[in-house]
Amino acid sequence: MQIQPKSTSKSARLIAIKILCAVIENNRSLTDALTACEQLDDRDKAFCKELCYGTLRWYGRLEGILSLLLQKPFKAKDTNIKVLALTGLYQLIYLQTPDHAAVSETVNACIKLKRPWAKNTLNAVLRRFLRERDALEAQADAVLSVQYSHPSWLVEKLQNDWGDELTTILNANNQRPPMSIRVNEKVCSREEYLKELSNNDIETEQQPYNNVGLTLTRATNVEHLPNFWKGACSVQDSAAQLAASLLNIEKDQRVLDVCAAPGGKAAHILEASPNSIALTAIDIDEGRNQKVFENFKRLNVKGTVLTADGLEPGKWFDGKPFQRILLDAPCSATGVIRRHPDIKALRRPEDIANLVELQQQLLKSIWPLLDTNGVLLYATCSILADENSRQIERFMTQQADAHEISINAQWGRPCCVGRQILPGEDNMDGFYYALITKIPKIT
């Protein structure tokens, strides 16, 4: 990618440093931190986002190379200078920015950051990299976790779960994700919308596993999608689009979506199901629930939205069982790293055990709400077996009335229980699905 940092991008670079420090130092998600770049014009905003996403995507590798260039690491108080150095390396390695421009703009930013002492250091570091690039990259890449820019603990977990597919997964996680959309079939068919897109010179490919999904050849602003604000389509990864059809919802059924925000799957369920269904979407986060309301309004679909805790159904459940439940469980999000590279910087090994425990508790809390012969769809955007197949296998050994419904599909691969999509397969994010039905108790 060719990005020329002109004088107008100086503020963009400084804002990128601020955003990256918010992620690395303060553990803010990149999505939240990126609000700081909204003040920029379109070109500078694109440059700022490129620095942020790219530096986080390759943070581990860039940090490994930087460590070889420094006699001693930067002090904790100088994280902004370390991050500045990493963005300079990112430009030199991945953006094809002219060497002189990448070096000079990075070095000059030290003044704006009120760290004039760092100019000579960064100038020496970046110029040494240019002189010794091949040897430095080869030395850093001798360590697999550095080469593929993943924390070593995650590499170990993926190795244990996926063996020979490890490097394929790591490589897929470092690719730029595609932009996929879901056509609202209550507004128009996919074929009709394809014509609208073609008329607007937007090229797409059809999702092979449903009749509403499209993947754009090139990402675009939603403003350019025909009738987006009239509910004609939504941005949603192709893997997430599989949930609605897996539930196989019938007329007059009561449907529960747990951990529903921001509401993409709930909206799809309402678009794809008979108008007579009654859907309740719950999420513990009131702020995120606002996104559910906004999506429902834009798409002109109707459902009940509650700010509620799935672990405490006694506070909101009306006693009438649900025939279909989607539990879109909180997870490590290791299947969407290509879309959210900050996951590699934010996630910690101890997070996995905590998430597994939360998933167990949610399954136990929600299961009694399912009607006999009803179906629960357990979903995560994780690729870790502890959160997925092993989680559901454990649950089913504890629930005598829980029985797996096998998912026979051409996508993903079968697990001991459920089905797993790995990142990048058929252009999809990493996702796991398991279908469980509640069988009548034997008396």
C-alpha positions in Angstrom: 0.0 0.0 0.0 1.4 3.4 -1.0 0.8 6.2 1.4 2.8 9.4 1.2 2.8 11.3 4.5 2.6 14.9 3.5 2.6 17.9 5.8 -1.1 17.6 6.3 -0.5 14.1 7.9 1.6 15.4 10.8 -1.4 15.7 13.0 -2.6 12.3 11.8 0.6 10.7 12.9 0.4 12.3 16.3 -3.2 11.2 16.8 -2.2 7.7 15.7 0.5 7.7 18.4 -2.1 8.8 21.0 -4.5 6.1 19.9 -1.9 3.4 20.0 -0.7 4.4 23.5 -4.3 4.3 24.6 -4.5 0.7 23.5 -1.1 -0.4 24.7 -0.9 1.5 28.0 -4.5 1.9 29.0 -5.9 -1.3 27.5 -8.6 0.5 25.5 -10.0 -1.3 22.5 -8.9 0.1 19.1 -12.5 0.6 18.1 -13.1 3.0 21.1 -9.7 4.7 20.8 -10.2 5.5 17.1 -12.8 8.1 17.9 -9.9 10.4 18.4 -9.3 10.6 14.7 -12.8 11.6 13.7 -11.7 15.3 13.6 -9.4 14.6 10.7 -10.2 15.0 7.0 -10.8 11.8 5.0 -7.2 11.5 3.7 -5.6 12.0 7.1 -8.1 9.8 8.8 -7.3 7.0 6.4 -3.5 7.5 7.1 -4.1 7.5 10.8 -6.2 4.3 10.7 -3.6 2.6 8.5 -0.9 3.4 11.1 -3.0 2.2 13.9 -4.3 -1.0 12.4 -1.0 -1.9 10.7 1.2 -1.2 13.7 -1.1 -3.3 15.9 -1.3 -6.1 13.4 2.5 -6.4 13.2 3.2 -5.1 16.8 5.0 -8.2 17.9 7.3 -8.4 14.9 8.0 -4.7 14.9 8.8 -4.8 18.6 11.1 -7.7 18.0 13.0 -5.8 15.3 13.1 -2.7 17.4 14.7 -4.6 20.4 17.5 -5.6 18.1 18.1 -2.0 17.2 18.2 -0.6 20.7 21.1 -0.9 23.2 18.5 -0.7 25.9 14.7 -0.5 25.8 12.8 2.8 26.2 11.7 3.7 29.7 8.0 3.2 30.6 7.4 6.9 30.6 8.5 7.0 26.9 6.0 4.6 25.5 5.0 7.3 23.0 8.5 7.3 21.6 8.6 3.5 21.4 5.3 3.6 19.5 6.5 6.3 17.2 9.5 4.2 16.4 7.3 1.2 15.7 5.1 3.3 13.3 8.3 4.4 11.5 9.3 0.7 11.1 5.8 -0.2 9.9 6.0 2.4 7.2 9.4 1.2 6.0 8.5 -2.5 6.0 4.8 -2.6 5.0 3.7 0.7 3.4 6.4 1.2 0.8 6.7 4.7 2.0 9.8 6.3 0.5 12.6 5.8 3.0 13.5 9.5 3.4 9.9 10.4 4.0 9.2 7.7 6.6 12.4 8.5 8.5 12.1 12.3 8.4 8.4 12.4 9.4 9.0 10.0 12.2 12.0 11.8 13.6 10.4 15.3 13.3 7.4 14.0 15.3 9.6 13.9 18.4 9.4 17.7 18.6 5.6 17.7 18.6 5.7 15.0 21.3 8.0 17.2 23.4 10.8 14.6 23.3 13.5 16.4 21.3 16.2 14.1 22.8 14.7 11.2 20.9 15.4 12.7 17.5 18.9 11.4 17.3 17.9 8.0 18.7 15.1 7.4 16.2 17.1 8.7 13.3 19.9 6.2 14.2 17.5 3.4 14.7 15.6 3.8 11.5 18.7 4.4 9.4 20.4 1.3 10.9 17.4 -0.7 10.0 17.6 0.4 6.4 21.3 -0.6 6.3 20.9 -4.0 7.9 17.3 -4.8 7.1 17.6 -8.3 5.7 19.8 -9.5 8.6 17.6 -7.9 11.2 14.4 -9.3 9.8 15.9 -12.7 9.5 17.1 -12.6 13.1 13.7 -11.5 14.4 11.8 -14.0 12.3 13.8 -16.9 13.8 11.2 -16.9 16.6 7.8 -18.0 15.3 5.7 -15.8 17.6 7.7 -12.8 16.4 7.6 -13.7 12.8 3.9 -14.0 12.8 3.4 -11.2 15.4 1.3 -13.2 17.9 1.9 -13.5 21.7 3.8 -16.7 22.5 1.1 -18.0 24.8 -1.5 -17.8 22.0 0.8 -19.5 19.6 1.1 -22.3 22.0 -2.6 -22.7 22.5 -3.2 -22.6 18.7 -0.5 -25.2 18.3 -2.1 -27.5 20.8 -5.6 -27.1 19.2 -4.7 -27.0 15.5 -1.2 -28.6 15.1 -0.1 -28.5 11.5 -2.6 -25.7 10.6 -0.9 -23.3 13.0 1.0 -21.2 10.5 -2.0 -21.0 8.2 -4.1 -19.6 11.0 -1.3 -17.1 12.1 -0.9 -15.9 8.5 -4.7 -15.6 8.0 -4.9 -13.5 11.2 -2.5 -11.0 9.7 -4.4 -10.4 6.5 -6.7 -7.5 5.9 -10.3 -8.6 6.3 -12.9 -8.3 3.5 -16.0 -6.3 3.8 -19.1 -8.4 3.7 -22.8 -7.3 3.7 -26.1 -9.0 4.4 -29.0 -8.1 2.1 -32.3 -7.5 4.0 -34.6 -9.9 2.2 -37.7 -8.0 3.6 -36.6 -5.1 1.5 -35.2 -6.8 -1.7 -33.6 -10.0 -2.9 -29.9 -10.5 -3.2 -30.3 -10.5 -7.0 -32.1 -7.2 -7.0 -29.5 -5.7 -4.7 -26.7 -7.0 -6.9 -28.1 -4.9 -9.8 -28.2 -1.8 -7.5 -24.5 -2.4 -6.6 -23.5 -2.9 -10.2 -25.2 0.3 -11.2 -23.0 2.0 -8.6 -19.8 0.3 -9.8 -19.5 -1.8 -6.6 -18.1 -5.2 -7.4 -19.1 -8.2 -5.1 -19.0 -11.9 -4.8 -22.0 -14.0 -3.6 -21.7 -15.8 -0.3 -22.1 -19.5 -1.2 -23.7 -20.6 2.1 -26.8 -18.4 2.2 -28.9 -16.4 -0.1 -28.3 -12.9 1.4 -24.6 -12.6 1.8 -22.2 -10.6 -0.4 -18.5 -9.8 -0.1 -17.2 -6.6 -1.7 -14.2 -6.8 -3.9 -13.1 -3.5 -2.3 -14.3 -2.1 1.0 -16.3 1.1 0.8 -18.0 3.6 3.1 -21.6 2.5 4.0 -22.7 5.9 2.5 -21.9 4.4 -0.9 -24.1 1.3 -0.4 -27.5 1.8 -2.2 -30.3 2.5 0.3 -28.2 1.5 3.3 -30.0 4.0 5.5 -33.3 2.7 4.3 -32.5 -0.8 5.6 -31.5 -2.5 2.4 -28.4 -4.1 3.8 -26.1 -4.4 6.8 -22.3 -4.9 7.2 -21.8 -8.3 8.7 -19.1 -11.0 8.2 -20.2 -14.0 6.3 -19.6 -16.4 9.2 -21.9 -14.4 11.4 -24.6 -14.6 8.8 -24.9 -18.4 9.3 -26.6 -18.1 12.7 -30.1 -17.2 11.5 -30.5 -20.2 9.2 -29.0 -22.6 11.7 -31.8 -21.7 14.2 -34.4 -22.7 11.6 -37.1 -20.5 13.2 -40.8 -21.2 12.6 -43.8 -19.0 12.9 -45.1 -17.9 16.3 -42.0 -19.1 18.1 -40.4 -17.2 21.0 -36.8 -16.4 20.3 -34.1 -15.2 22.8 -30.8 -13.7 21.7 -28.4 -13.5 24.7 -25.4 -11.1 24.6 -27.1 -9.6 21.6 -25.4 -6.2 21.1 -24.8 -4.7 18.7 -27.7 -6.6 17.3 -26.5 -7.9 13.9 -27.6 -11.5 14.4 -30.9 -10.5 16.1 -31.7 -8.2 13.2 -30.9 -11.0 10.7 -33.2 -13.4 12.6 -36.0 -10.9 12.3 -35.3 -10.3 8.6 -35.2 -14.0 7.8 -38.1 -15.2 10.0 -41.9 -15.0 9.8 -43.3 -11.7 11.2 -45.2 -13.7 13.9 -42.1 -14.6 15.9 -41.5 -12.8 19.2 -37.8 -12.0 19.6 -36.2 -10.7 22.8 -32.6 -9.4 22.7 -30.7 -9.0 25.9 -27.3 -7.5 26.7 -25.8 -6.4 30.0 -24.3 -3.2 28.4 -26.8 -0.4 28.1 -24.5 1.6 25.9 -24.1 -1.3 23.4 -27.8 -1.9 23.5 -28.3 1.5 22.0 -26.7 0.0 18.8 -29.4 -2.7 18.9 -32.1 -0.1 18.9 -30.5 1.8 16.1 -30.0 -1.3 13.9 -33.6 -2.4 14.5 -34.9 1.1 13.6 -32.8 1.4 10.4 -33.8 -2.1 9.2 -37.4 -1.6 10.2 -37.6 -4.8 12.3 -39.3 -5.2 15.6 -38.1 -7.0 18.7 -37.9 -6.5 22.5 -34.5 -5.1 23.7 -33.6 -5.4 27.3 -30.6 -4.4 29.3 -30.3 -7.5 31.4 -27.8 -10.0 32.7 -28.0 -13.5 31.2 -26.7 -14.8 34.5 -29.7 -13.5 36.4 -32.8 -14.5 34.3 -34.9 -14.3 37.5 -34.8 -10.5 37.1 -36.2 -10.4 33.6 -37.6 -13.8 32.4 -41.4 -13.9 32.2 -41.7 -17.6 32.8 -42.7 -18.4 29.2 -40.1 -20.7 27.6 -38.3 -19.9 24.4 -38.4 -22.3 21.4 -35.1 -20.9 20.0 -32.2 -19.4 21.9 -29.0 -17.9 20.5 -26.2 -17.6 23.0 -23.6 -15.5 21.3 -21.2 -16.0 24.2 -18.5 -13.6 25.3 -15.2 -15.0 24.1 -11.5 -14.4 23.4 -12.4 -13.2 19.9 -9.4 -15.1 18.5 -11.3 -15.8 15.3 -11.6 -12.1 14.4 -8.0 -11.0 15.0 -7.6 -10.0 11.4 -10.5 -7.5 11.9 -9.4 -6.4 15.4 -5.6 -6.7 15.6 -5.6 -5.1 19.1 -6.8 -8.4 20.5 -3.2 -9.6 20.3 -2.1 -6.7 22.5 -5.1 -6.7 24.9 -5.8 -10.4 25.5 -4.0 -12.2 28.4 -3.6 -15.9 29.1 -5.7 -15.6 32.3 -8.6 -14.1 30.3 -9.3 -17.5 28.6 -10.0 -19.3 31.9 -12.2 -16.4 33.0 -14.2 -16.5 29.8 -14.6 -20.3 29.9 -16.0 -19.9 33.4 -18.4 -17.2 32.2 -19.5 -19.3 29.3 -20.3 -22.2 31.6 -22.3 -20.1 33.9 -24.3 -18.5 31.0 -25.1 -22.0 29.6 -26.3 -23.2 32.9 -28.4 -20.0 33.5 -30.0 -19.9 30.1 -30.7 -23.6 29.5 -33.8 -23.7 31.9 -35.4 -21.0 29.7 -35.4 -23.3 26.6 -38.6 -25.2 25.9 -38.7 -29.0 25.6 -37.8 -29.9 22.0 -36.4 -26.3 21.6 -33.0 -25.5 20.1 -30.1 -23.5 21.6 -27.4 -22.3 19.2 -24.1 -21.7 21.0 -21.8 -19.3 19.0 -18.4 -17.7 19.5 -15.9 -15.9 17.3 -13.2 -17.9 19.0 -11.0 -20.7 17.6 -9.9 -22.1 20.9 -11.3 -25.5 21.8 -11.6 -24.7 25.5 -14.3 -22.1 24.6 -15.9 -24.2 21.9 -16.1 -27.9 21.4 -14.7 -28.8 24.8 -17.0 -26.3 26.4 -20.1 -27.8 24.8 -18.9 -31.3 25.4 -18.6 -30.6 29.1 -22.0 -28.9 29.2 -23.7 -31.9 27.6 -22.2 -34.3 30.1 -23.7 -32.2 32.9 -27.2 -31.9 31.3 -29.0 -35.2 30.8 -31.7 -33.5 28.6 -29.1 -31.9 26.2 -28.6 -33.6 22.9 -26.5 -32.4 20.0 -28.0 -31.7 16.6 -25.3 -32.3 14.0 -24.6 -29.5 11.7 -24.2 -30.9 8.2 -22.6 -28.2 6.1 -20.0 -27.5 3.5 -18.5 -24.7 5.5 -15.9 -25.2 8.3 -15.0 -28.5 9.7 -16.7 -30.9 12.2 -15.4 -31.0 15.8 -16.2 -33.6 18.5 -19.2 -31.3 19.1 -20.3 -28.5 16.8 -18.5 -27.0 13.8 -15.6 -24.7 13.5 -14.6 -22.1 10.8 -11.0 -21.0 10.9 -10.0 -17.4 9.9 -9.9 -16.8 6.2 -11.7 -20.0 5.2 -14.0 -19.0 2.3 -13.2 -15.4 3.2 -14.9 -15.8 6.6 -13.9 -14.9 10.1 -13.1 -17.6 12.6 -16.4 -18.8 14.1 -17.8 -21.8 16.1 -21.4 -23.0 16.2 -23.0 -25.8 18.1 -26.7 -26.8 18.0 -28.3 -28.4 21.1 -31.8 -29.5 21.6 -33.6 -30.2 24.9 -35.0 -33.7 24.8 -38.0 -34.7 27.1 -36.9 -36.0 30.5 -37.4 -39.7 31.1 -39.7 -40.2 34.0 
